Amino acid sequence: MSPAPLIERYRERLSLEPGDPVVTLNEGSTPLVEAPRLSERLGVRAYLKFEGANPTGSFKDRGMTVAVSRAKGRGAEAVICASTGNTAASAAAYAARAGLRGAVIVPEGKIAIGKLAQALMHGARVVALQGNFDDALRIVRELAHKHPIELVNSVNPHRIEGQKTAAFEVIEELGGAPGALAIPVGNAGNVTAYWRGFQEAGTAPILYGFQAEGAAPLVHGEPVASPETVASAIRIGNPARWEEAMAAFTASRGRVAAVSDEQILDAYRWLAAGEGVFCEPASAASVAGLLAHGLPTVEDSEPPESVVCVLTGHGLKDPDTALSKAPAVINCENDLSAVEQAVFE
Ligand code: AN7
């Protein structure tokens, strides 16, 4: 038996109306994997919350099941979003599931190929914008204002409600909140959601947020006009949940910091080869950040005893980046001794 859909597990803590249908693909209940080698490197007990195990391969499904259920409940016929890829894949899947039309606006040439395949296969109208994510978000906000179409970006409050359930799961599985949580930050919806979840459960772990160096508006304190990073999921220059995310870092006694593309890719490869967990580059920013910056604490507070790294999306989403960074394939002729040599040499 697969675990209950997230809305069934947590309905009384979510924002749905009594009559809303449950549009679900059995999301949530993702593995919290112990990470012995990472623990050793950090000197603290480390876990990986593998959100790549959600139905469309990213954490977005947690918010989408709630947002699309609410949209369907209030009679919407179509949903729309701007996306760096994962929101598009998730919105397209849940729209298909609900029998709604879906439209997704993505930055042209800047989303991972797996995510594009998903959005197209689920039957969404996929529009490649000659602009970046921030441009796309501005445009869809206006479109949703003008037309009867439901906006399912994380500016939609039901998205945050659904995503906060990841914090509940972590608490249940560990028997309490971890000392700290490390998370990649793009549009800043997810860190906002975790903080809400932890707070509603009466806990307050230290939150460490990490942005890519070339797309680090929260670190610099001002929007980035032309964000650039290999971690295309978090190539975002003007996060919608800016103030809430900064408030969460402050209240949790944590911080937001930047990691270079090289640090991200090193962590990405190391997690796959060293812990057996294949996440996408943006997700690896959480681990890269801890490896680069450690687990700083404000004065007078004890260092955390455990840390959960949120791995937001599956490595298979972005095979191009994987293959460009992985070791080469060994070509071999059809012959026993040639294979022997290839394997053992
Ligand atoms: C793998 O899909 O913004 O800080 O449009 O796909 O909540 O934005 C994706 C974001 C981290 C950042 N990791 O989360 C989108 C989109 C992965 C992501 C983030 C995203 P937020």
Residues whose N, C-alpha, C, O or C-beta is under 5 A from the ligand:
A	BS01	AN7	A82 S83 T84 G85 N86 T87 A88 P184 V185 G186 N187 A188 G189 N190 V191 A233 A282 S283 T312 G313
